[in-house]
Amino acid sequence: MASFVYILFFFLLISDISAQDGDVNIECPFPEGQDVSSPEKCAQYTACEWTDVQCHLRGNSEAGYAVEGAPVPTERGYKLNLKKIDQSVTMFDNDIRELVFEVINHEDYHVQIKIYDANEARYEVPVPLNLPEEAGTSPKYVVNTTQDGEPFSFSVSRDSAPEDPLFSTVGALIFEDQFLQFTSSLQTEYLYGIGENIRNTFKHSFQSRETKPLFARDQPVGDTEVNNYGVHPYYVNVNHKTGTAHSVLFFNTNAMEYSTYVLSDGSPALTFRSIGGIIDLHFFLGPSLEDVNIQYTNMIGLPAFPLYWTLGFQLSRYGYTSVEDVREVRERMRAMAVPQDGQTIDIDYMLRFRDFTYDTDVWAGLPEFAEELHNDNIKLTIILDPALVIDFENYSPGQRGKDADVFVKWMSEDLVPADQEPGCESYVVGYVWPDTKTMFPDFFKPETKAWWANELAIFHETVNYDAIWIDMNEPSNFGTNLARPWNWPPERPDWSLKCPYNKWDSPPYPTKMVRVGGCESQRISEKTICMSSNHTNGKETFLHYDVHSLYGWSETVATYEGLDGVFPGKRHAVLSRSTYPGSGHYVTHWLGDNTAEWSHLRNSIVGMLEFNLFGVPMVGADVCGFLNDATMELCARWMQAGAFYPFDRNHNGIGQSPQDPAFWPEVAAISRDVLALRYKYLPYLYTLFHDAHHHGHSVVRPLFSEHMTDIDALVVDDQFMWGTGIMIAPVLIEGATKRSVYFPEGEWYDLETGQLVANGPTTLQIEAPLEVIPVFSRGGAILPCQEPALTTAESRQNPFCLTVALDSGLRASGELFWDDGESVHTVEHEGTFSATFEYANDTLKMAVFDSKTVVSGLALETISFFGFPSNPSGVVVNDEALSPSSWKYEEDMVLIVHLSVPLGEDLLVKFSL
């Protein structure tokens, strides 16, 4: 029987498809950009053809590969041999003549497709994935290919709808040594994800062709065409007709770009290009958006469970001048009674911008100030940059690193510059913030991880920090290939890191990244180290050309693991700028160096939604903007929106006017109110993060998460959800005192007043004067909450409450997870508490699970019901009748019940109506 099932499954996988030979809209990419397109330019590439007024890729039967032979079964799928149809038809030469197309079956909802060189091993991404030991037995997908002798093409469909492919290649596959390209038609135009780019809309546009580069780069938030700090070649496609979603990961770390556009028949298309590695695709079939999120994060690594205090408001700036300067801001916050849990210090605290040091003159008293903050229940975050100075004799961390041989090296001795500094051997030497040349740790290397952990521990003995912020980890290097870095001391002779002109640092197609973002050198190594550098994990050697976009990921792993020795048995708080799939398993991410502009406030919503797709739910933007001066109104509105970022940090740039919320009395009052609302619902947010950490759920979600057939919801990207229970609609336009809010299907209540606002789907104008941010609870949700305080340490000791928002059937449900807020644990850990809530048939039930110890002394004291049908004649709590004075019923159908029961006990509340 098992053999029959396998044979049937195998047959489905190789069934024939009719391949689309090509399309005139699949453009031939020119290294100089498409502005140079002409018949003459097109003729330089034999894979290209000029038709009418455009240069496009030749058809699959000319420029692609042909299937050669029958499929060969493997333990987890099959392999198919491919052969280049015409070796003379090429883009940039060095086409791989023979390829293998391999289907690897994983879970029933997850299939992997690889295309690689049949004869020589090529670089593959070294990020570990969580893959099952055995394949699923009832696959929900069908992989179709063309047959022996035909031009190669493939598609992936649901087994329930094989005629409607999720992914279907169009035109020729290009697989050269340093240039890969493939195109797929998409099921619908509702495409989300792929980053890190700045986007004005969550949904991708196909109206006009958009091409964006992907390669980790120190690139401030700005132009929508540039590539930013991290790389996530992962997208979600929603079928609005069937209400289903699927997703695809292009598991590749080389410099790449992608284009969205329409084919000549009007269907949406996506083209990926990469300049190295292999084609490695993972398909996840959902079918719901949350199913997709769960499936994806379970493979790349479940999101980190944040320390409870990190969910509180945090304050930072680049440009603090001393401990006293920070203390002054802290006192201003205290005087204005603005909640705060974290204080971050940028590179200002360091001695000459050197990691693991502090300036004992200018920043005298920093260790004592750390304890002062701790006495106020405020945590301290310090920043570290990866580049360390070469001043070995006067800088112990650098000397210890050299002794352990931890730094990135040139790939060969002949590339070491003639002017290499003494003692730097074959290390790659650059220049960043310090006034001395720098080297870059190779965080792939086990010896580097051990050294980094040791430095983290040594410095913690000096300054008792609570969290680490790793910045500049693309990695960033100033002035690469230029005459001199912008901050190079003017009295010194010109110098900069110069990269060689070889196939790695001057690839035939460097991607769009060299043409955007003010790329002065016009080279792939702009603002970073040379591609001709080497990394090693002790077993394999990697070119920086291949793993550049993994540098931030590698430092993330080293930092998180290194903190095990500093905070044994505790979770760690690590904030990273550069990320890759799997980074969310370790870190928090912020969206980079934005500007105090209304457009950047709006774009932050899109970025936050995208990173929740990417498996990095602990995300936020620099509240009030990093560059330029924020106005009072902008900062007030941003403090409101930021209060619902998972990671809520106000961060300011050097030389900018102060923008801490206490700087303006108006902003202080608005921040006090909105942060109180945030802190009140932190138990709900914390529970969402618990579900993300243990199961892979997202935390912030788009409105269409529960409504994928709702065309209007599919394009809303200026509102967002916390889980399924809370919807936030921040004001994002200067001077606005009202805004249009879209309400999906269901009942929606004002979260603060409990008033029923809308029965969706509908769009309403909602009043929102400066002191108001529209926030709503969804009918059917029970939201655990707690009396807020100025810090989470205080709020965690306060009484609990429940907000019960009833749906049209007078039902609601929810859950609560609780622990000590810091310990590493599993679901079964004895120090955890959980409870489920359900309201139906005039009865509220709370069922308690796990340990009661962690909630000892905590009580549930208030339950607020929204949409309650009438004033009850009686309320019975655990078989004891409450006095009528214990509840209050209001005309807007809000019932507030006061009680006092231990949180650790089961609860039964019955109403007589």
ZAMARGU-4260 file (C-alpha; in steps of 0.2 Angstrom, whole numbers, plus 5000, padded with zeros to 4 digits):
<rodrens>
0) 5000/5000/5000 | 5014/5012/5005 | 5022/5009/4988 | 5006/5013/4978 | 5004/5029/4988
5) 5022/5034/4983 | 5020/5030/4965 | 5003/5039/4964 | 5011/5054/4972 | 5026/5053/4961
10) 5015/5053/4946 | 5007/5069/4952 | 5023/5077/4954 | 5029/5074/4936 | 5013/5077/4926
15) 5015/5087/4910 | 5012/5105/4909 | 5011/5117/4894 | 5026/5129/4895 | 5025/5147/4890
20) 5040/5150/4879 | 5042/5168/4883 | 5035/5185/4885 | 5041/5202/4878 | 5039/5210/4895
25) 5053/5199/4903 | 5066/5212/4900 | 5085/5209/4898 | 5094/5218/4912 | 5108/5229/4908
30) 5122/5233/4921 | 5120/5251/4917 | 5102/5251/4920 | 5087/5251/4907 | 5090/5269/4902
35) 5103/5263/4890 | 5092/5251/4881 | 5093/5252/4862 | 5093/5240/4848 | 5112/5241/4848
40) 5114/5238/4866 | 5102/5224/4865 | 5112/5216/4852 | 5127/5214/4864 | 5118/5200/4873
45) 5114/5184/4863 | 5100/5180/4875 | 5091/5196/4871 | 5080/5201/4857 | 5074/5218/4851
50) 5055/5219/4848 | 5046/5235/4843 | 5053/5247/4857 | 5060/5235/4870 | 5074/5223/4873
55) 5067/5207/4880 | 5074/5189/4885 | 5073/5177/4871 | 5060/5163/4872 | 5063/5147/4883
60) 5066/5136/4868 | 5081/5147/4863 | 5088/5154/4879 | 5083/5141/4892 | 5086/5123/4897
65) 5078/5107/4890 | 5073/5092/4901 | 5085/5077/4898 | 5079/5060/4902 | 5066/5054/4914
70) 5064/5059/4933 | 5075/5049/4945 | 5066/5045/4961 | 5075/5050/4978 | 5071/5046/4996
75) 5061/5063/4997 | 5055/5066/4980 | 5064/5066/4963 | 5078/5074/4952 | 5077/5079/4934
80) 5092/5083/4923 | 5092/5099/4913 | 5104/5104/4899 | 5107/5121/4891 | 5098/5122/4874
85) 5111/5133/4866 | 5127/5138/4875 | 5130/5152/4863 | 5114/5161/4869 | 5119/5170/4885
90) 5118/5185/4895 | 5135/5187/4903 | 5143/5170/4898 | 5149/5156/4909 | 5132/5147/4908
95) 5131/5131/4918 | 5128/5118/4905 | 5120/5104/4915 | 5108/5107/4929 | 5098/5097/4942
100) 5080/5101/4946 | 5076/5093/4962 | 5059/5091/4972 | 5061/5088/4990 | 5045/5084/5000
105) 5044/5090/5018 | 5028/5093/5027 | 5012/5091/5018 | 5011/5110/5016 | 5029/5112/5012
110) 5039/5108/4997 | 5057/5113/4992 | 5063/5115/4974 | 5082/5116/4971 | 5091/5120/4954
115) 5109/5118/4955 | 5125/5113/4945 | 5125/5095/4940 | 5144/5093/4941 | 5151/5106/4953
120) 5146/5111/4971 | 5141/5129/4972 | 5139/5140/4987 | 5123/5136/4997 | 5116/5147/5012
125) 5123/5140/5028 | 5109/5146/5039 | 5102/5131/5048 | 5083/5126/5044 | 5071/5116/5054
130) 5066/5102/5042 | 5057/5086/5046 | 5066/5070/5047 | 5052/5062/5036 | 5041/5068/5023
135) 5022/5071/5025 | 5011/5057/5019 | 4997/5068/5012 | 5005/5082/5002 | 4993/5097/4998
140) 5004/5102/4983 | 5007/5096/4965 | 5024/5100/4956 | 5022/5099/4937 | 5036/5099/4925
145) 5039/5098/4906 | 5044/5081/4899 | 5060/5074/4891 | 5066/5084/4877 | 5055/5099/4880
150) 5061/5117/4886 | 5061/5116/4904 | 5047/5124/4915 | 5038/5120/4931 | 5024/5125/4941
155) 5017/5122/4959 | 4999/5120/4962 | 4987/5115/4976 | 4982/5097/4974 | 4964/5103/4976
160) 4966/5115/4961 | 4980/5109/4949 | 4973/5120/4935 | 4977/5136/4945 | 4995/5137/4948
165) 5002/5146/4963 | 5019/5148/4954 | 5022/5145/4936 | 5038/5149/4927 | 5037/5159/4912
170) 5051/5161/4899 | 5069/5155/4900 | 5078/5150/4916 | 5096/5159/4916 | 5109/5150/4926
175) 5126/5157/4924 | 5141/5157/4936 | 5137/5174/4942 | 5119/5178/4936 | 5103/5168/4939
180) 5086/5174/4933 | 5069/5166/4934 | 5051/5173/4931 | 5035/5167/4938 | 5017/5172/4934
185) 5008/5175/4951 | 4991/5169/4956 | 4985/5186/4960 | 4991/5204/4961 | 4989/5203/4980
190) 5008/5201/4984 | 5016/5206/5000 | 5033/5205/5008 | 5051/5205/5000 | 5063/5216/5009
195) 5071/5226/5016 | 5066/5240/5005 | 5056/5256/5010 | 5038/5254/5003 | 5024/5266/5003
200) 5011/5252/5002 | 5010/5235/5009 | 5003/5227/4993 | 5016/5227/4979 | 5011/5237/4963
205) 5010/5230/4946 | 5004/5245/4937 | 5021/5250/4932 | 5037/5240/4933 | 5046/5241/4949
210) 5064/5234/4952 | 5072/5234/4969 | 5089/5228/4975 | 5092/5216/4989 | 5109/5217/4997
215) 5112/5222/5015 | 5118/5240/5016 | 5120/5254/5028 | 5107/5264/5019 | 5096/5277/5028
220) 5077/5276/5026 | 5072/5286/5011 | 5071/5282/4992 | 5059/5268/4989 | 5071/5260/4976
225) 5086/5257/4988 | 5090/5241/4997 | 5091/5244/5016 | 5099/5235/5031 | 5093/5217/5029
230) 5088/5204/5016 | 5072/5194/5016 | 5068/5187/4999 | 5051/5180/5005 | 5034/5184/4999
235) 5016/5180/5003 | 5003/5179/4989 | 4984/5180/4993 | 4970/5173/4982 | 4956/5184/4986
240) 4944/5173/4977 | 4947/5158/4987 | 4952/5166/5003 | 4969/5157/5004 | 4987/5162/5005
245) 5004/5154/5001 | 5021/5160/5002 | 5038/5157/4994 | 5056/5159/5001 | 5070/5161/4988
250) 5084/5155/5000 | 5099/5164/4993 | 5111/5177/5000 | 5120/5184/4985 | 5116/5201/4979
255) 5100/5201/4970 | 5085/5211/4964 | 5067/5208/4960 | 5055/5215/4948 | 5036/5216/4949
260) 5026/5220/4932 | 5013/5213/4921 | 5015/5200/4907 | 5009/5204/4890 | 4993/5195/4894
265) 4990/5206/4909 | 4994/5193/4922 | 5005/5199/4937 | 5023/5193/4936 | 5038/5192/4948
270) 5056/5191/4942 | 5071/5187/4954 | 5089/5189/4949 | 5104/5184/4959 | 5123/5184/4956
275) 5128/5168/4964 | 5123/5153/4973 | 5109/5142/4968 | 5090/5143/4966 | 5083/5136/4982
280) 5064/5139/4984 | 5053/5134/4999 | 5034/5134/4996 | 5022/5135/5010 | 5003/5132/5006
285) 4994/5139/5022 | 4980/5140/5017 | 4977/5155/5030 | 4989/5169/5032 | 4992/5163/5050
290) 4995/5146/5044 | 5008/5153/5032 | 5017/5162/5046 | 5017/5147/5057 | 5024/5136/5043
295) 5037/5148/5038 | 5044/5153/5056 | 5044/5134/5061 | 5056/5132/5047 | 5068/5147/5049
300) 5066/5148/5068 | 5052/5153/5080 | 5053/5171/5086 | 5062/5175/5102 | 5051/5177/5117
305) 5055/5195/5123 | 5059/5200/5141 | 5043/5208/5148 | 5052/5224/5152 | 5057/5226/5133
310) 5038/5228/5129 | 5039/5244/5139 | 5043/5261/5132 | 5061/5264/5129 | 5071/5281/5126
315) 5087/5284/5116 | 5097/5296/5106 | 5113/5298/5097 | 5121/5314/5105 | 5119/5312/5123
320) 5134/5321/5130 | 5137/5314/5148 | 5128/5304/5162 | 5121/5320/5168 | 5114/5324/5151
325) 5104/5307/5152 | 5100/5310/5170 | 5092/5327/5165 | 5081/5319/5152 | 5076/5305/5164
330) 5071/5317/5177 | 5061/5326/5165 | 5052/5310/5161 | 5049/5307/5179 | 5042/5324/5182
335) 5030/5322/5168 | 5025/5305/5174 | 5028/5297/5157 | 5030/5278/5158 | 5048/5272/5154
340) 5056/5255/5155 | 5072/5256/5145 | 5086/5269/5143 | 5098/5267/5128 | 5115/5275/5126
345) 5122/5276/5108 | 5141/5276/5104 | 5143/5293/5113 | 5148/5283/5129 | 5163/5275/5122
350) 5181/5280/5123 | 5185/5286/5105 | 5170/5275/5099 | 5179/5259/5104 | 5168/5244/5109
355) 5169/5237/5127 | 5175/5254/5133 | 5167/5270/5141 | 5175/5287/5142 | 5179/5288/5161
360) 5181/5307/5160 | 5166/5313/5149 | 5155/5298/5155 | 5161/5298/5173 | 5149/5288/5184
365) 5142/5277/5170 | 5143/5261/5181 | 5134/5270/5195 | 5121/5278/5184 | 5117/5260/5178
370) 5113/5255/5196 | 5103/5272/5198 | 5092/5267/5183 | 5090/5249/5190 | 5084/5257/5207
375) 5071/5265/5197 | 5066/5249/5188 | 5074/5256/5172 | 5085/5244/5161 | 5100/5250/5152
380) 5104/5246/5134 | 5121/5249/5126 | 5127/5249/5108 | 5141/5239/5100 | 5147/5241/5082
385) 5156/5226/5074 | 5172/5235/5069 | 5186/5235/5081 | 5202/5246/5080 | 5219/5240/5076
390) 5227/5249/5090 | 5232/5232/5098 | 5245/5239/5111 | 5232/5251/5118 | 5216/5241/5116
395) 5214/5225/5125 | 5199/5218/5116 | 5207/5220/5099 | 5223/5212/5105 | 5213/5197/5113
400) 5204/5196/5096 | 5221/5195/5087 | 5227/5182/5098 | 5212/5172/5094 | 5213/5176/5076
405) 5195/5181/5075 | 5195/5194/5061 | 5189/5193/5043 | 5204/5190/5031 | 5207/5193/5012
410) 5204/5177/5002 | 5222/5177/4997 | 5238/5184/5002 | 5241/5193/4986 | 5226/5204/4989
415) 5234/5211/5005 | 5237/5230/5001 | 5255/5236/5000 | 5251/5249/5013 | 5244/5236/5026
420) 5246/5243/5043 | 5260/5233/5054 | 5253/5219/5064 | 5237/5217/5054 | 5243/5203/5044
425) 5230/5197/5031 | 5215/5205/5039 | 5204/5216/5030 | 5206/5234/5037 | 5194/5248/5035
430) 5187/5263/5044 | 5171/5267/5053 | 5167/5278/5068 | 5184/5276/5078 | 5198/5288/5074
435) 5209/5273/5071 | 5208/5260/5057 | 5197/5245/5060 | 5195/5226/5057 | 5179/5216/5057
440) 5176/5200/5067 | 5172/5184/5057 | 5156/5179/5067 | 5154/5163/5058 | 5170/5157/5066
445) 5169/5147/5083 | 5184/5156/5090 | 5176/5173/5086 | 5160/5168/5096 | 5170/5163/5111
450) 5180/5179/5111 | 5165/5190/5108 | 5156/5181/5123 | 5171/5184/5134 | 5171/5203/5129
455) 5153/5204/5133 | 5156/5196/5150 | 5171/5207/5154 | 5162/5223/5150 | 5147/5218/5160
460) 5158/5217/5175 | 5162/5236/5172 | 5145/5242/5166 | 5130/5232/5172 | 5120/5233/5156
465) 5104/5224/5152 | 5103/5223/5134 | 5114/5224/5118 | 5111/5234/5103 | 5121/5229/5088
470) 5122/5242/5074 | 5132/5245/5058 | 5132/5226/5055 | 5129/5225/5036 | 5144/5227/5039
475) 5146/5246/5036 | 5163/5253/5031 | 5165/5271/5027 | 5173/5277/5010 | 5176/5260/5002
480) 5184/5263/4985 | 5184/5282/4987 | 5198/5294/4990 | 5195/5295/5009 | 5180/5291/5021
485) 5169/5306/5024 | 5175/5307/5042 | 5194/5303/5039 | 5205/5315/5049 | 5208/5330/5037
490) 5227/5331/5043 | 5230/5313/5037 | 5235/5308/5019 | 5221/5301/5009 | 5217/5283/5012
495) 5202/5271/5011 | 5199/5252/5009 | 5201/5248/4991 | 5194/5233/4983 | 5202/5224/4969
500) 5195/5223/4951 | 5191/5204/4950 | 5176/5193/4947 | 5170/5195/4965 | 5172/5214/4968
505) 5167/5218/4949 | 5154/5205/4944 | 5147/5206/4927 | 5130/5211/4934 | 5132/5220/4950
510) 5113/5223/4952 | 5103/5239/4953 | 5111/5242/4970 | 5126/5251/4962 | 5114/5264/4953
515) 5103/5269/4968 | 5105/5277/4985 | 5120/5288/4981 | 5132/5274/4977 | 5147/5285/4975
520) 5159/5271/4970 | 5147/5262/4958 | 5153/5246/4965 | 5145/5232/4975 | 5157/5235/4989
525) 5150/5252/4992 | 5150/5257/5011 | 5155/5239/5016 | 5170/5227/5015 | 5177/5219/4999
530) 5168/5204/4992 | 5186/5196/4990 | 5186/5192/5009 | 5185/5176/5017 | 5174/5169/5032
535) 5175/5152/5040 | 5164/5142/5052 | 5179/5130/5055 | 5173/5117/5042 | 5169/5128/5027
540) 5176/5144/5020 | 5164/5157/5013 | 5167/5172/5001 | 5161/5188/5008 | 5153/5189/4990
545) 5142/5175/4995 | 5138/5179/5014 | 5139/5197/5015 | 5120/5198/5018 | 5122/5186/5032
550) 5135/5196/5042 | 5121/5204/5053 | 5114/5187/5056 | 5130/5179/5061 | 5133/5193/5073
555) 5116/5191/5080 | 5119/5173/5084 | 5136/5176/5092 | 5129/5190/5103 | 5113/5181/5108
560) 5123/5165/5113 | 5137/5176/5120 | 5125/5183/5133 | 5121/5166/5140 | 5136/5168/5151
565) 5131/5186/5156 | 5113/5181/5160 | 5112/5162/5163 | 5095/5155/5163 | 5087/5172/5157
570) 5081/5177/5140 | 5091/5190/5131 | 5087/5207/5123 | 5097/5210/5107 | 5093/5223/5095
575) 5100/5221/5077 | 5100/5232/5062 | 5104/5219/5049 | 5093/5204/5047 | 5090/5188/5037
580) 5077/5174/5038 | 5080/5166/5055 | 5086/5182/5063 | 5069/5184/5072 | 5074/5168/5082
585) 5086/5179/5092 | 5083/5198/5090 | 5072/5213/5090 | 5074/5224/5074 | 5071/5243/5071
590) 5067/5250/5054 | 5083/5260/5053 | 5088/5278/5052 | 5072/5287/5047 | 5068/5305/5046
595) 5055/5316/5056 | 5043/5316/5041 | 5025/5311/5040 | 5028/5300/5026 | 5041/5290/5037
600) 5028/5288/5050 | 5016/5281/5038 | 5029/5269/5030 | 5033/5262/5047 | 5017/5254/5047
605) 5021/5245/5031 | 5038/5240/5038 | 5031/5233/5054 | 5018/5222/5044 | 5032/5216/5033
610) 5043/5211/5047 | 5029/5201/5055 | 5028/5191/5039 | 5047/5189/5039 | 5046/5181/5057
615) 5053/5196/5066 | 5038/5202/5076 | 5047/5212/5089 | 5049/5227/5078 | 5047/5246/5078
620) 5053/5262/5070 | 5062/5276/5078 | 5048/5285/5086 | 5047/5304/5081 | 5061/5301/5068
625) 5080/5300/5069 | 5085/5313/5057 | 5079/5331/5057 | 5069/5340/5070 | 5052/5333/5074
630) 5037/5345/5077 | 5027/5344/5092 | 5012/5338/5082 | 5022/5325/5073 | 5030/5318/5089
635) 5013/5317/5097 | 5006/5307/5083 | 5021/5296/5082 | 5021/5293/5101 | 5003/5287/5098
640) 5007/5275/5084 | 5023/5270/5092 | 5013/5265/5108 | 5007/5250/5097 | 5023/5245/5089
645) 5029/5229/5097 | 5046/5238/5100 | 5042/5255/5106 | 5058/5266/5106 | 5060/5285/5104
650) 5077/5288/5096 | 5084/5304/5090 | 5100/5309/5080 | 5115/5319/5085 | 5113/5338/5082
655) 5094/5337/5082 | 5082/5346/5094 | 5077/5335/5109 | 5061/5325/5106 | 5059/5314/5121
660) 5040/5315/5125 | 5043/5325/5141 | 5051/5339/5131 | 5034/5346/5126 | 5021/5347/5139
665) 5007/5343/5126 | 5017/5327/5120 | 5020/5322/5138 | 5002/5322/5142 | 4997/5313/5126
670) 5011/5300/5129 | 5006/5298/5147 | 4988/5293/5141 | 4993/5282/5126 | 5007/5273/5135
675) 4995/5270/5150 | 4984/5261/5137 | 4998/5251/5130 | 5004/5246/5147 | 4986/5241/5152
680) 4986/5228/5138 | 5003/5222/5139 | 4997/5205/5146 | 4988/5203/5130 | 5003/5208/5119
685) 5014/5197/5130 | 5002/5182/5127 | 5003/5186/5108 | 5022/5185/5109 | 5021/5168/5119
690) 5011/5161/5105 | 5023/5168/5092 | 5038/5160/5101 | 5030/5143/5104 | 5020/5141/5089
695) 5025/5154/5076 | 5010/5166/5075 | 5013/5184/5070 | 5010/5198/5083 | 5005/5213/5072
700) 4994/5208/5057 | 4986/5216/5042 | 4967/5219/5043 | 4965/5205/5029 | 4973/5192/5041
705) 4955/5186/5045 | 4947/5192/5030 | 4956/5187/5014 | 4941/5188/5002 | 4939/5206/5008
710) 4945/5216/4993 | 4945/5232/5003 | 4954/5225/5018 | 4968/5218/5006 | 4974/5236/5002
715) 4973/5244/5020 | 4990/5247/5026 | 4988/5263/5037 | 4979/5252/5050 | 4985/5236/5059
720) 4980/5223/5072 | 4987/5216/5088 | 4983/5198/5085 | 4964/5197/5081 | 4958/5207/5096
725) 4964/5225/5094 | 4964/5236/5079 | 4974/5252/5078 | 4971/5267/5066 | 4984/5280/5069
730) 4983/5298/5062 | 4996/5299/5049 | 4992/5316/5041 | 4998/5333/5047 | 4984/5344/5054
735) 4971/5330/5053 | 4958/5329/5067 | 4948/5314/5060 | 4952/5300/5049 | 4944/5287/5038
740) 4944/5270/5046 | 4940/5253/5038 | 4931/5241/5048 | 4931/5222/5042 | 4917/5211/5045
745) 4911/5210/5063 | 4908/5221/5078 | 4920/5234/5083 | 4921/5244/5099 | 4930/5259/5105
750) 4944/5251/5116 | 4943/5264/5129 | 4925/5268/5131 | 4917/5252/5125 | 4905/5260/5114
755) 4900/5250/5098 | 4907/5260/5084 | 4904/5249/5068 | 4897/5234/5061 | 4908/5229/5047
760) 4912/5229/5033 | 4911/5248/5032 | 4921/5263/5031 | 4918/5277/5044 | 4925/5295/5047
765) 4931/5294/5065 | 4935/5309/5076 | 4953/5310/5081 | 4959/5327/5089 | 4977/5328/5093
770) 4975/5319/5110 | 4966/5304/5102 | 4972/5289/5093 | 4958/5278/5087 | 4959/5260/5094
775) 4946/5247/5093 | 4942/5230/5100 | 4935/5216/5089 | 4919/5208/5094 | 4922/5190/5100
780) 4939/5194/5109 | 4943/5193/5127 | 4958/5204/5131 | 4968/5201/5147 | 4974/5218/5155
785) 4982/5225/5170 | 4981/5242/5179 | 4995/5252/5171 | 5010/5260/5180 | 5026/5270/5176
790) 5036/5254/5173 | 5032/5236/5169 | 5040/5231/5186 | 5027/5240/5195 | 5012/5236/5183
795) 5016/5218/5184 | 5011/5219/5203 | 4995/5227/5199 | 4977/5219/5199 | 4972/5211/5182
800) 4957/5215/5172 | 4947/5208/5157 | 4940/5217/5142 | 4926/5206/5135 | 4920/5212/5118
805) 4905/5202/5113 | 4901/5197/5095 | 4883/5197/5087 | 4881/5180/5095 | 4885/5187/5112
810) 4901/5176/5112 | 4919/5179/5115 | 4935/5170/5120 | 4954/5174/5124 | 4969/5168/5133
815) 4982/5174/5145 | 5000/5168/5147 | 5011/5174/5162 | 5028/5170/5170 | 5042/5179/5178
820) 5045/5189/5163 | 5063/5184/5160 | 5067/5166/5162 | 5070/5154/5148 | 5057/5141/5148
825) 5047/5129/5138 | 5028/5127/5138 | 5029/5114/5152 | 5040/5125/5163 | 5034/5124/5181
830) 5036/5143/5182 | 5023/5147/5169 | 5004/5151/5171 | 4991/5151/5157 | 4972/5153/5157
835) 4958/5152/5144 | 4943/5163/5144 | 4926/5160/5136 | 4910/5169/5137 | 4894/5161/5130
840) 4876/5158/5136 | 4877/5172/5149 | 4892/5164/5157 | 4911/5168/5158 | 4923/5154/5161
845) 4941/5155/5166 | 4951/5139/5166 | 4968/5139/5174 | 4983/5129/5168 | 5001/5126/5174
850) 5008/5134/5189 | 4999/5145/5201 | 5014/5151/5210 | 5020/5164/5198 | 5003/5173/5200
855) 5003/5172/5219 | 4996/5188/5226 | 4989/5194/5209 | 4970/5196/5208 | 4957/5199/5195
860) 4947/5214/5200 | 4938/5221/5185 | 4929/5214/5170 | 4922/5226/5157 | 4909/5219/5144
865) 4906/5228/5128 | 4890/5225/5119 | 4881/5217/5134 | 4863/5216/5130 | 4855/5223/5146
870) 4858/5227/5165 | 4859/5210/5173 | 4847/5206/5188 | 4861/5196/5196 | 4879/5191/5195
875) 4886/5175/5203 | 4905/5173/5205 | 4910/5155/5209 | 4893/5152/5217 | 4893/5168/5227
880) 4881/5182/5222 | 4888/5199/5220 | 4880/5214/5228 | 4872/5225/5215 | 4884/5239/5219
885) 4898/5228/5212 | 4893/5231/5194 | 4888/5246/5183 | 4878/5246/5167 | 4879/5260/5155
890) 4867/5265/5141 | 4880/5261/5128 | 4879/5243/5133 | 4895/5243/5143 | 4894/5232/5159
895) 4908/5234/5172 | 4909/5221/5185 | 4920/5223/5201 | 4926/5208/5210 | 4941/5201/5218
900) 4947/5183/5215 | 4964/5176/5215 | 4971/5175/5197 | 4977/5157/5200 | 4959/5150/5202
905) 4946/5144/5190 | 4933/5157/5188 | 4914/5155/5184 | 4904/5171/5182 | 4885/5168/5178
910) 4873/5182/5174 | 4854/5183/5176 | 4846/5194/5163
</rodrens>
